[in-house]
Amino acid sequence: MASQKMTKAEKSWIMYDVGNSAFVLLSTALIPVYFGSIATGSVVVAWGYAETVASLIIALAMPFLGSLADMRGMKKKFIVGTVGTGAVACIALGFPTNAMVFLVMYVIAAVMLNSSMVFYDALLVDATTEDRYDEVSSHGYAWGYVGSCIPFIICLAIVLGHESIGLSMGVAMKLAFAITAVWWVAFTVPLLRNVEQTHYKSRPERMMADTLKSLVETLKNIWADRSLRFFVIAYFFYIDGVHTIIRMSTSYGTDLGISSTQLVLALLVTQFVAFPAAIIYGRLGKRFGTKKMLLVGIAGYMFITLFAALFLKTATEFWILAIMVGLFQGGIQALSRSGFGKLIPKDHANEYYGFFDIFGKYASVMGTFLVSTITMLTGASSLGVFSLVILFAVGFVCMMQVDGTREG
C-alpha cells in the first residue's frame, strides 16, 4: 500500500524532532568528550551520575506538569517554556571551565529538552490520526537523525578545525553550543504555528487538588488495563538499556581508549543508518504490527548489549556497534511512542505520556546509576554494560503479554 502524503500538521510535528535532535546528538557525541577535557577522574562515573540526576528530576516533575498540559491550549505553552529555557542553558554550556558548573548547566539543558519531548510526544495524537501514528512517529525519529547531522557537522568542523580558522577551542565550543540552540528553536516554530491541540480536558475548579486526583486516577487506570500495564512495565525495562547505551556510549568508548575523533565519526554514521531504518521500521510496524516489531527491536538490543560487553575493544568494533544501534534505535523509540498512544485516551494524552516518561526516566536512573556504580566498584565498565541484557530480557517477556489486537 502506498504511503499517504504527509499533511502540513504532520510535517510540522516532525520538524520538532529535527530541531531537538541536534542537541541530542551533540550531548551524545561531543559534549561528553568536551567534558572529559575539563574533568578529572572517570568520565563514565561523573557523566553517569549527571544523567541520573537529570532523569530523576524529569521523572518526578513530568506527571504533574503533563496533567496541567492536558488542559486546553497548554501543550504548546509548555513547549515554549521548556525549549526557551533549554536553548539558553545550551548556549551557557560554552562558558564554564569548572567541571561541576558545566554539569549543572548540562543537567538544566537536559531536563528542559526531555521535558519538552513529553509535551511533543503527546501532540502526536493532535497532529495525525491513530492509523498513522506508527508512520508519523517513525518519520519524526528518521528526519531527526538525518536533520541533526547538519548542525552537528558544522559544529564538528568548527571544533576540529578551530586552529585553521583562527579560533581558540573555547570560542569554537561556544559557537557549537550557540548553533545547536538556534537550530533547536528554529525548528520548533513550525510545530507552534501549525499543530493545534484538538484533544484536551476541561480546566478544573481546584487546580492543584483536582490535578493530583486526576493523576491518581490515571495511575489506577494504567494498572487496571492489562495490556497497558504490561506495555509500560516492558517499556520501563527495555528503554532503560536503550537510553543508557545512547547516553553513555561515548564515555564508555573513551574509557576503552578509543580516540574522540573515531567515537564522534562512528556516532555520526549511526545517524545516517538510523534515517532509513526508522522509516522502514514504521512501515513494517504498520504491516506486521507494532508489538511484533517492538519484540524484534528488543531482541536486537539484547544482541547489541552482548556485543558491547564481550567484544568491544577497538575503534573498528565501535563502528560495527554504531551501525547495529542505528538499525534499531529509531524504530524501537518511534514504535514505543506510537504504540503507547494507541492504548490511551486521547484527551488525557499528556497526563498519560507524563507517566510514560516516568517509566522511561526512572529506568534511565537505574541504568546509568548501575553502569556508573559497577564501573566504579570493579574498574571494568564492560561488567556494567553486560547487566543491561537482563533488562532487555524482562522487557521482551512483558511485551509478549500485550494484546496486539488493540493496535487499531
Beta strands, then each sheet from edge to edge (+ up, - down):
end
